[in-house]
Amino acid sequence: MSTALRNTSTVRLNTRKAIAPCTLTATSLFAPRTAIALPAAGSTRSSFQTSRRFTTTPIAKMPQMPKNIIKKGQDDLKLSNKSLLLNKGLINGKWVDSKNGKTLEVYNKSTLATIGSVPDMGLEDVKEAIDAAYEAGKSWRAKTARERSDLLYALYAELQANADDLAKIIVGENGKSLTEAKGEVAYSNSFIQWFAAEAQRTYGQVIPAPLPGVRNVVIKQPVGVAGLITPWNFPAAMITRKLGPALAAGCTAVIKVPAETPFSGLAIAHLAEKVGVPKGVINVVACAKGDNEAAVGKELCENPKVKKISFTGSTRVGKILMSQCSGTLKKMSMELGGNAPFVVFEDADLDKAVDGAIACKFRGSGQTCVCANRLYVHEKVYDEFAKRLAAKVDAFKLGNGLDEGVTHGPLVNQAGLEKVEKHVDDSVKAGAKILLGGKRGEGTFYEPTILTDLPHHPPTDYEETFGPLAALYKFSSEEEVVRMCNDVDVGLAGYFYSKDVGRVWRVAEALETGMVGINTGILSQAQVPFGGIKESGFGREGGSSISEFMVDKLMVFGPV
């Protein structure tokens, strides 16, 4: 493992209250919420395994945990369309290796078998990609909205035709179950469909003037080259949610795919090329954690030809990128860290609340930005809710997502596993009780865990666990729980269950989050604005977010 990857730095993700700090890999700038120790370029598989401390705690023994799942050798995702699994980056219409000759191996997150390798691209590669996007932008922005719309609809059809294979790629490189992966592909494709229509809705304005004979007209124009920096937890959807509006608006793109899950982005770019998206309009750069990733991100932020940065990831990294973008005053969209509250009031339908908690907390094994991180349950229904939730969670089946009946997969990386373990251990030491789970398994598997009797200010108060841990807090009044929900520096999503119409409006308006789920644990749709407030970022994705990739131009016509 390289020296750069071994170096670590200590950071506090929430400085409001002092807690034991979380240690993150210093150079892992673009992991969505946690860091990963990937093999250095040119390293062997055995050196990667040595870096993972799989035996530091006892192996889990719950029935639903997989046994003997770690394998050696090459993984076969059994794709029908094998051309979707690409091992090169895309720059100016050419599938290329890195200029430095280095590669990055990508592993099946469940079995640790090798899926394949991609180029470990660096500064010179991303500069070339930016130049290509800049030149391609001159003709792409000149196309009519209808022409861009037609290409996006064609891409949507091709994505749909390859949906099963795209889902298998997600299962392999991310680790989620096939059912979840198919759901992600449908969700991912819906952004291309939605923005194919939005391309033709970039309406301007005619504004009445205070002076006779003057006409004020506002038109919308593409901002320019967009740098899209995406996370590993939704390898396909986080790309299309950014790429769809960028292309629809008339922008070209340089996509930095995550080191953990690069194949989904490359497959999407391949299908876009197949339907006729011109060369240079979409460019895809892959790179390993470390110096190359830092250089690629910095260049995207500082290069004056890039006019827009869209980033999904941690608040810590978002602040770094904002600082790097300040020299060129780029337009930015930031979907950053969350710490979502999930509230169950005493009048809630408990069965629906449990189902919502399952969907919200354990989707992607808890590795989503809108996962419930703090579950507040009214004292009158606390025990019953905990009992029903535990019964549902205990029925999960963990394993390789392509195996029949598997509902959940592993953590994506070792750092994520250790973070979950630390949150559980620290909470238990402070007095919390483990109702279910609480141990690691083989590889990066961790038992779905429920904690009750949370102590005062447990770790989940201050940072996202980003894993399969449901921490159940107890509360006694509406005023108390709203105060606790809002007592964090972030505000991405919040959820609550209640049948009281008056309370529904009061609480929905009082929660300091960009999105609120009311009697539902699912928020995301292509048609609605997705984003947060406070230190969860700014800007929106989905809905009318094509405007995030456009600028208003005022044209004032004097009397003729």
C-alpha positions as CSV (number, residue, x, y, z in Angstrom):
1,M,0.0,0.0,0.0
2,S,1.3,3.5,-0.9
3,T,2.5,5.9,1.8
4,A,-0.2,8.3,0.7
5,L,-2.9,5.8,1.5
6,R,-1.4,4.9,4.9
7,N,-1.4,8.5,6.1
8,T,-4.4,9.4,8.1
9,S,-5.8,12.6,9.5
10,T,-8.2,13.2,12.4
11,V,-11.3,15.3,11.7
12,R,-14.5,16.2,13.5
13,L,-17.5,16.0,11.3
14,N,-19.6,18.1,13.7
15,T,-18.0,20.6,15.9
16,R,-21.0,21.6,18.0
17,K,-20.2,19.1,20.7
18,A,-16.9,17.5,21.5
19,I,-16.8,13.7,20.9
20,A,-14.2,11.1,20.1
21,P,-12.9,12.0,16.6
22,C,-13.4,9.8,13.6
23,T,-10.3,8.9,11.7
24,L,-10.5,9.1,7.9
25,T,-8.0,8.5,5.2
26,A,-6.5,11.8,4.3
27,T,-6.4,11.4,0.6
28,S,-9.9,9.8,0.2
29,L,-11.5,13.0,-0.9
30,F,-14.4,11.7,-2.9
31,A,-15.9,8.8,-0.9
32,P,-19.5,9.7,-0.1
33,R,-19.3,9.5,3.6
34,T,-16.4,7.3,4.5
35,A,-12.9,6.4,3.3
36,I,-11.5,3.3,1.7
37,A,-8.1,1.7,1.6
38,L,-7.8,0.5,-2.0
39,P,-4.8,-1.3,-3.4
40,A,-2.2,1.0,-4.7
41,A,-1.7,1.0,-8.5
42,G,0.3,-2.1,-9.5
43,S,-0.2,-3.8,-6.1
44,T,-1.2,-7.4,-5.9
45,R,-4.4,-8.8,-4.6
46,S,-2.6,-10.3,-1.6
47,S,-1.3,-6.9,-0.5
48,F,-4.9,-5.6,-0.6
49,Q,-6.0,-8.4,1.7
50,T,-3.2,-7.7,4.1
51,S,-4.4,-4.1,4.4
52,R,-7.8,-5.3,5.6
53,R,-7.9,-6.2,9.3
54,F,-10.7,-8.9,8.9
55,T,-9.9,-10.7,12.1
56,T,-9.7,-8.0,14.7
57,T,-13.1,-9.0,16.2
58,P,-14.9,-12.3,16.3
59,I,-16.8,-13.5,13.3
60,A,-20.5,-13.0,13.5
61,K,-22.7,-16.1,14.1
62,M,-26.2,-14.9,13.2
63,P,-28.0,-17.3,10.9
64,Q,-28.5,-14.8,8.1
65,M,-24.8,-13.9,7.7
66,P,-22.9,-15.5,4.8
67,K,-20.3,-18.2,5.4
68,N,-17.2,-18.9,3.3
69,I,-18.1,-16.1,0.9
70,I,-14.6,-14.8,0.3
71,K,-13.1,-16.1,-2.9
72,K,-10.0,-15.8,-5.0
73,G,-9.5,-15.2,-8.7
74,Q,-11.7,-13.6,-11.3
75,D,-15.4,-12.7,-10.8
76,D,-17.9,-13.4,-13.6
77,L,-20.9,-11.2,-13.5
78,K,-22.6,-13.3,-16.2
79,L,-23.5,-10.3,-18.4
80,S,-25.6,-10.9,-21.5
81,N,-23.9,-7.8,-23.1
82,K,-20.3,-8.2,-22.2
83,S,-19.4,-5.0,-24.0
84,L,-20.8,-3.0,-21.1
85,L,-17.9,-4.0,-18.8
86,L,-15.2,-1.6,-20.0
87,N,-11.7,-1.3,-18.7
88,K,-10.7,2.1,-20.3
89,G,-11.6,5.7,-19.7
90,L,-13.4,7.8,-22.3
91,I,-11.8,11.0,-23.6
92,N,-12.9,12.8,-26.8
93,G,-14.7,9.8,-28.1
94,K,-11.7,7.4,-27.6
95,W,-11.5,4.6,-25.0
96,V,-8.0,5.2,-23.5
97,D,-5.6,3.9,-20.9
98,S,-4.0,6.3,-18.4
99,K,-1.0,8.3,-19.6
100,N,0.9,7.0,-16.7
101,G,0.2,3.4,-17.6
102,K,-1.2,2.6,-14.1
103,T,-4.4,0.6,-13.5
104,L,-6.8,0.1,-10.6
105,E,-8.3,-3.2,-9.8
106,V,-12.0,-3.3,-8.8
107,Y,-13.3,-6.0,-6.5
108,N,-16.6,-7.7,-5.9
109,K,-17.6,-6.2,-2.6
110,S,-19.2,-9.4,-1.3
111,T,-16.6,-12.0,-2.4
112,L,-13.4,-9.8,-2.9
113,A,-12.9,-11.6,-6.3
114,T,-11.5,-9.3,-9.0
115,I,-14.2,-7.9,-11.4
116,G,-11.6,-6.1,-13.6
117,S,-9.4,-3.1,-13.8
118,V,-9.7,0.5,-15.0
119,P,-7.1,3.1,-15.8
120,D,-5.7,5.0,-12.8
121,M,-5.9,8.4,-14.6
122,G,-4.2,11.6,-13.4
123,L,-3.7,15.3,-14.1
124,E,-2.8,15.0,-17.7
125,D,-5.7,12.8,-18.5
126,V,-8.3,15.1,-16.9
127,K,-6.8,18.1,-18.6
128,E,-7.3,16.4,-21.9
129,A,-10.8,15.5,-21.0
130,I,-11.6,19.1,-20.0
131,D,-10.2,20.4,-23.3
132,A,-12.3,17.8,-25.2
133,A,-15.4,18.8,-23.4
134,Y,-14.7,22.5,-24.0
135,E,-14.3,22.0,-27.8
136,A,-17.3,19.7,-28.0
137,G,-19.4,22.2,-26.2
138,K,-19.3,24.7,-29.1
139,S,-21.4,22.4,-31.3
140,W,-23.4,20.7,-28.6
141,R,-24.9,23.9,-27.2
142,A,-25.8,24.9,-30.8
143,K,-28.0,21.9,-31.2
144,T,-31.7,22.5,-30.8
145,A,-33.4,21.5,-27.6
146,R,-35.4,18.9,-29.6
147,E,-32.1,17.4,-30.9
148,R,-30.7,17.0,-27.5
149,S,-34.0,15.7,-26.2
150,D,-34.2,13.0,-29.0
151,L,-30.7,11.8,-28.1
152,L,-31.6,11.5,-24.4
153,Y,-34.8,9.6,-25.2
154,A,-32.6,7.2,-27.3
155,L,-30.2,6.8,-24.4
156,Y,-33.1,6.1,-22.1
157,A,-34.3,3.3,-24.4
158,E,-30.8,1.8,-24.6
159,L,-30.4,1.9,-20.8
160,Q,-33.8,0.2,-20.4
161,A,-32.8,-2.5,-22.9
162,N,-29.7,-3.2,-20.9
163,A,-31.2,-2.8,-17.4
164,D,-30.6,-6.4,-16.2
165,D,-26.9,-6.2,-17.0
166,L,-26.5,-2.7,-15.5
167,A,-28.0,-4.1,-12.3
168,K,-25.5,-7.0,-12.3
169,I,-22.7,-4.5,-12.6
170,I,-24.0,-2.6,-9.6
171,V,-24.3,-5.7,-7.5
172,G,-20.7,-6.7,-8.3
173,E,-19.0,-3.3,-7.7
174,N,-21.2,-2.0,-5.0
175,G,-22.4,-5.1,-3.1
176,K,-26.2,-4.3,-2.9
177,S,-28.7,-7.0,-3.6
178,L,-30.0,-7.6,-7.2
179,T,-33.4,-6.4,-6.2
180,E,-32.0,-3.1,-4.9
181,A,-29.7,-2.8,-7.9
182,K,-32.7,-3.3,-10.3
183,G,-34.5,-0.6,-8.4
184,E,-31.5,1.7,-8.7
185,V,-31.3,1.1,-12.5
186,A,-35.0,2.0,-12.9
187,Y,-34.4,5.1,-10.7
188,S,-31.2,6.0,-12.6
189,N,-32.9,5.7,-16.0
190,S,-35.8,7.8,-15.0
191,F,-33.5,10.8,-14.8
192,I,-32.6,10.5,-18.4
193,Q,-36.2,10.1,-19.4
194,W,-37.2,13.1,-17.3
195,F,-34.5,15.4,-18.5
196,A,-35.1,14.4,-22.1
197,A,-38.5,16.1,-21.7
198,E,-37.0,19.0,-19.6
199,A,-34.6,19.8,-22.4
200,Q,-37.6,21.4,-24.3
201,R,-38.8,23.3,-21.2
202,T,-36.1,25.9,-20.7
203,Y,-38.4,28.8,-21.0
204,G,-37.3,32.4,-20.9
205,Q,-39.2,35.5,-19.9
206,V,-40.5,38.7,-21.4
207,I,-40.6,41.3,-18.6
208,P,-42.6,44.5,-18.8
209,A,-40.4,47.6,-18.9
210,P,-41.0,50.9,-17.0
211,L,-40.0,52.9,-20.1
212,P,-42.0,53.2,-23.3
213,G,-40.7,51.3,-26.3
214,V,-38.3,49.1,-24.3
215,R,-38.5,45.3,-24.4
216,N,-36.9,43.1,-21.7
217,V,-36.2,39.5,-22.7
218,V,-34.5,36.8,-20.6
219,I,-33.2,33.7,-22.2
220,K,-31.5,30.7,-20.7
221,Q,-28.1,29.4,-21.9
222,P,-25.9,26.4,-20.9
223,V,-23.3,27.4,-18.3
224,G,-20.5,25.4,-20.1
225,V,-18.3,22.4,-19.2
226,A,-19.6,20.6,-16.1
227,G,-17.4,18.6,-13.8
228,L,-19.4,15.8,-12.2
229,I,-18.0,14.1,-9.1
230,T,-20.0,11.1,-8.1
231,P,-20.1,8.7,-5.1
232,W,-20.1,4.9,-4.9
233,N,-23.4,4.3,-3.1
234,F,-25.5,4.8,-6.2
235,P,-23.0,4.1,-9.0
236,A,-25.5,4.7,-11.8
237,A,-28.2,7.0,-10.4
238,M,-25.8,9.6,-9.1
239,I,-24.3,9.9,-12.6
240,T,-27.6,10.2,-14.5
241,R,-29.0,12.6,-11.9
242,K,-26.2,15.0,-12.8
243,L,-25.5,14.0,-16.5
244,G,-29.2,14.2,-17.5
245,P,-29.8,17.9,-16.8
246,A,-26.3,18.8,-18.0
247,L,-26.8,17.3,-21.4
248,A,-30.3,18.6,-21.6
249,A,-29.2,22.1,-20.9
250,G,-26.5,22.0,-23.6
251,C,-23.5,21.4,-21.3
252,T,-20.7,18.9,-21.9
253,A,-19.4,16.9,-19.1
254,V,-16.3,15.4,-17.5
255,I,-17.3,12.7,-15.0
256,K,-15.0,11.5,-12.3
257,V,-16.3,8.1,-11.4
258,P,-15.6,6.7,-8.0
259,A,-12.7,4.3,-7.5
260,E,-14.9,1.7,-5.8
261,T,-17.6,1.6,-8.5
262,P,-16.3,2.9,-11.9
263,F,-17.9,0.3,-14.2
264,S,-21.5,1.7,-14.0
265,G,-20.4,5.1,-15.2
266,L,-18.3,3.7,-18.0
267,A,-21.3,1.5,-19.2
268,I,-23.6,4.5,-19.3
269,A,-21.1,6.5,-21.4
270,H,-20.7,3.5,-23.7
271,L,-24.5,3.4,-24.3
272,A,-24.5,7.2,-24.9
273,E,-21.9,6.8,-27.5
274,K,-23.9,4.0,-29.1
275,V,-27.0,6.1,-29.6
276,G,-25.0,8.9,-31.2
277,V,-24.0,11.4,-28.5
278,P,-21.1,13.2,-30.2
279,K,-17.5,12.7,-29.1
280,G,-16.2,14.9,-26.4
281,V,-19.7,15.6,-25.0
282,I,-19.3,12.9,-22.3
283,N,-15.8,12.2,-20.9
284,V,-15.2,9.7,-18.1
285,V,-12.1,9.7,-15.9
286,A,-11.3,6.9,-13.4
287,C,-8.6,7.1,-10.8
288,A,-7.5,5.4,-7.6
289,K,-7.6,7.0,-4.1
290,G,-4.5,9.0,-3.4
291,D,-2.5,11.6,-5.3
292,N,-4.2,11.0,-8.7
293,E,-7.7,11.5,-7.3
294,A,-6.6,14.7,-5.4
295,A,-5.0,16.0,-8.6
296,V,-8.1,15.2,-10.8
297,G,-10.5,16.8,-8.3
298,K,-8.3,19.9,-8.0
299,E,-8.0,20.4,-11.7
300,L,-11.8,20.1,-12.2
301,C,-12.3,22.8,-9.6
302,E,-9.5,25.2,-10.7
303,N,-9.5,24.8,-14.5
304,P,-11.1,28.0,-15.9
305,K,-12.7,26.0,-18.8
306,V,-14.9,24.2,-16.3
307,K,-17.8,26.4,-15.4
308,K,-19.9,24.1,-13.2
309,I,-19.1,21.5,-10.4
310,S,-21.7,19.1,-9.2
311,F,-20.6,17.0,-6.2
312,T,-22.2,14.4,-4.0
313,G,-20.2,13.4,-1.0
314,S,-19.2,14.4,2.5
315,T,-19.5,17.9,4.0
316,R,-15.8,17.9,4.7
317,V,-14.9,17.3,1.1
318,G,-17.5,19.7,-0.1
319,K,-15.8,22.5,1.8
320,I,-12.5,21.6,0.2
321,L,-14.0,21.7,-3.3
322,M,-15.7,25.0,-2.6
323,S,-12.4,26.5,-1.6
324,Q,-10.7,25.1,-4.7
325,C,-13.5,26.5,-6.9
326,S,-13.3,30.0,-5.4
327,G,-10.5,31.1,-7.7
328,T,-12.7,30.8,-10.7
329,L,-16.1,31.4,-9.0
330,K,-17.7,28.3,-10.5
331,K,-21.4,27.6,-10.3
332,M,-21.8,24.7,-7.9
333,S,-24.3,22.1,-6.7
334,M,-23.5,20.3,-3.4
335,E,-25.4,17.3,-2.0
336,L,-23.4,16.7,1.2
337,G,-23.6,14.8,4.5
338,G,-26.8,14.2,6.4
339,N,-27.9,12.9,9.8
340,A,-31.6,12.2,9.1
341,P,-34.1,12.0,12.0
342,F,-36.9,9.4,11.8
343,V,-39.7,10.1,14.2
344,V,-42.5,7.8,15.3
345,F,-45.2,9.6,17.3
346,E,-47.5,7.9,19.7
347,D,-50.4,8.0,17.2
348,A,-48.5,6.5,14.3
349,D,-49.5,3.4,12.4
350,L,-46.7,1.2,13.8
351,D,-46.7,-1.3,11.0
352,K,-46.3,1.4,8.4
353,A,-43.6,3.1,10.5
354,V,-41.7,-0.1,10.8
355,D,-41.9,-0.7,7.0
356,G,-40.8,2.9,6.4
357,A,-37.8,2.5,8.8
358,I,-36.8,-0.7,7.0
359,A,-36.9,1.0,3.6
360,C,-35.2,4.2,4.9
361,K,-32.6,2.9,7.3
362,F,-31.4,-0.4,5.7
363,R,-31.6,0.4,2.0
364,G,-28.1,-0.2,0.6
365,S,-27.1,-1.6,4.0
366,G,-27.5,1.8,5.4
367,Q,-25.1,3.5,3.0
368,T,-27.3,6.3,1.6
369,C,-27.2,10.0,2.2
370,V,-30.9,10.1,3.3
371,C,-30.8,7.0,5.6
372,A,-32.4,7.5,9.0
373,N,-29.5,7.9,11.4
374,R,-31.5,8.8,14.5
375,L,-34.7,7.0,15.1
376,Y,-36.8,8.8,17.7
377,V,-39.7,6.7,19.1
378,H,-42.3,8.0,21.5
379,E,-42.1,6.4,24.9
380,K,-45.6,5.1,24.8
381,V,-44.9,2.9,21.7
382,Y,-41.1,2.5,22.0
383,D,-41.0,-1.1,23.2
384,E,-43.6,-2.3,20.6
385,F,-41.9,-0.5,17.8
386,A,-38.5,-2.0,18.7
387,K,-40.0,-5.4,18.9
388,R,-41.7,-5.2,15.5
389,L,-38.6,-3.6,13.9
390,A,-36.3,-6.4,15.2
391,A,-38.6,-9.1,13.9
392,K,-38.4,-7.6,10.4
393,V,-34.6,-7.0,10.5
394,D,-34.0,-10.5,11.8
395,A,-35.5,-11.9,8.6
396,F,-32.8,-10.2,6.4
397,K,-30.5,-12.5,4.4
398,L,-27.0,-11.2,3.8
399,G,-24.7,-12.4,1.0
400,N,-23.7,-12.0,-2.6
401,G,-26.4,-9.9,-4.2
402,L,-26.6,-12.2,-7.2
403,D,-27.5,-15.2,-5.0
404,E,-31.2,-16.1,-4.6
405,G,-33.0,-14.6,-1.6
406,V,-30.3,-12.2,-0.6
407,T,-31.7,-8.9,0.7
408,H,-28.6,-7.0,1.8
409,G,-24.9,-6.9,1.1
410,P,-21.7,-5.8,2.8
411,L,-20.3,-2.4,3.6
412,V,-18.4,-1.1,0.6
413,N,-15.1,-0.8,2.4
414,Q,-13.1,-1.5,5.5
415,A,-13.3,2.0,6.8
416,G,-17.1,1.9,6.6
417,L,-17.1,-1.4,8.5
418,E,-14.9,0.0,11.3
419,K,-17.0,3.2,11.6
420,V,-20.2,1.1,12.2
421,E,-18.4,-1.1,14.7
422,K,-17.0,2.0,16.5
423,H,-20.5,3.6,16.7
424,V,-21.9,0.4,18.2
425,D,-19.0,-0.2,20.6
426,D,-19.0,3.4,21.9
427,S,-22.7,3.4,22.4
428,V,-22.7,0.1,24.3
429,K,-19.8,1.3,26.5
430,A,-21.9,4.3,27.3
431,G,-25.0,2.3,28.3
432,A,-26.9,1.4,25.1
433,K,-28.2,-2.2,24.7
434,I,-28.0,-4.4,21.6
435,L,-31.4,-5.6,20.7
436,L,-30.2,-7.3,17.5
437,G,-26.8,-7.8,15.7
438,G,-23.7,-6.0,16.8
439,K,-21.0,-8.1,15.2
440,R,-19.0,-8.2,12.0
441,G,-18.9,-11.1,9.6
442,E,-16.6,-12.2,6.9
443,G,-15.1,-9.5,4.6
444,T,-16.9,-6.3,5.2
445,F,-20.2,-7.7,6.3
446,Y,-21.7,-6.4,9.5
447,E,-24.9,-7.7,11.2
448,P,-27.9,-5.4,10.8
449,T,-28.0,-3.9,14.3
450,I,-30.6,-2.3,16.5
451,L,-29.6,-0.4,19.6
452,T,-32.0,0.7,22.4
453,D,-31.7,2.8,25.5
454,L,-29.3,5.2,23.8
455,P,-27.1,7.1,26.2
456,H,-26.9,10.9,26.3
457,H,-25.2,12.2,23.1
458,P,-24.2,8.9,21.4
459,P,-22.1,8.9,18.3
460,T,-25.1,9.0,16.0
461,D,-25.9,12.5,17.4
462,Y,-22.9,13.9,15.6
463,E,-22.2,12.0,12.4
464,E,-23.8,9.6,9.9
465,T,-23.1,6.0,10.7
466,F,-23.5,5.2,7.0
467,G,-24.1,1.5,7.8
468,P,-26.7,-1.0,9.0
469,L,-27.2,0.5,12.5
470,A,-30.6,1.6,13.8
471,A,-30.2,3.7,16.9
472,L,-33.6,4.0,18.8
473,Y,-34.0,7.1,20.9
474,K,-36.9,7.6,23.3
475,F,-38.8,10.9,23.5
476,S,-41.9,12.2,25.3
477,S,-43.2,15.3,23.6
478,E,-43.4,16.9,20.2
479,E,-41.4,20.0,21.3
480,E,-38.6,17.8,22.7
481,V,-38.2,15.7,19.6
482,V,-38.3,18.6,17.1
483,R,-35.5,20.2,19.1
484,M,-33.4,17.0,19.1
485,C,-34.0,16.6,15.4
486,N,-32.8,20.1,14.6
487,D,-29.8,20.0,17.0
488,V,-27.3,19.2,14.2
489,D,-25.3,21.2,11.7
490,V,-26.7,19.4,8.7
491,G,-30.2,19.2,7.2
492,L,-30.6,16.9,4.2
493,A,-33.7,14.7,5.0
494,G,-36.1,14.0,7.8
495,Y,-39.0,11.6,8.3
496,F,-41.9,11.2,10.7
497,Y,-45.1,9.2,11.2
498,S,-48.3,10.5,12.6
499,K,-52.0,10.5,12.0
500,D,-52.6,14.0,13.5
501,V,-53.2,16.4,10.6
502,G,-52.3,19.4,12.7
503,R,-49.1,17.8,13.9
504,V,-48.2,16.8,10.3
505,W,-48.1,20.4,9.2
506,R,-46.4,21.7,12.3
507,V,-43.6,19.2,12.3
508,A,-43.0,19.2,8.6
509,E,-42.6,23.0,8.6
510,A,-40.5,22.9,11.8
511,L,-37.9,20.3,10.7
512,E,-34.7,22.0,9.5
513,T,-34.1,19.8,6.5
514,G,-34.3,20.2,2.7
515,M,-36.7,17.3,2.4
516,V,-39.3,15.7,4.7
517,G,-41.0,12.3,4.4
518,I,-44.4,12.3,6.0
519,N,-45.7,8.7,6.7
520,T,-43.2,7.4,4.1
521,G,-39.5,6.4,4.2
522,I,-38.9,7.0,0.5
523,L,-38.3,10.5,-0.9
524,S,-36.3,10.2,-4.2
525,Q,-38.0,10.7,-7.5
526,A,-36.7,12.2,-10.8
527,Q,-39.6,14.7,-10.8
528,V,-38.9,16.4,-7.5
529,P,-36.0,18.6,-6.2
530,F,-33.5,16.7,-4.1
531,G,-31.1,18.5,-1.8
532,G,-30.4,19.9,1.7
533,I,-29.9,23.0,3.8
534,K,-27.4,24.0,6.4
535,E,-24.1,22.1,6.0
536,S,-25.9,19.5,3.8
537,G,-25.2,21.7,0.9
538,F,-27.0,23.8,-1.7
539,G,-28.6,23.5,-5.1
540,R,-31.0,20.8,-6.1
541,E,-31.0,17.7,-8.3
542,G,-34.0,16.3,-10.1
543,G,-37.2,18.3,-10.8
544,S,-36.4,21.6,-12.4
545,S,-32.6,21.3,-11.7
546,I,-31.8,21.8,-15.4
547,S,-31.6,25.4,-14.2
548,E,-28.5,24.4,-12.2
549,F,-26.7,24.0,-15.5
550,M,-27.9,27.2,-17.1
551,V,-27.5,30.9,-16.7
552,D,-30.0,33.7,-17.4
553,K,-29.1,36.3,-20.0
554,L,-31.0,39.6,-20.1
555,M,-31.5,41.3,-23.4
556,V,-32.9,44.8,-23.3
557,F,-34.2,46.2,-26.6
558,G,-34.5,49.9,-27.0
559,P,-37.0,51.8,-29.1
560,V,-36.6,51.2,-32.8
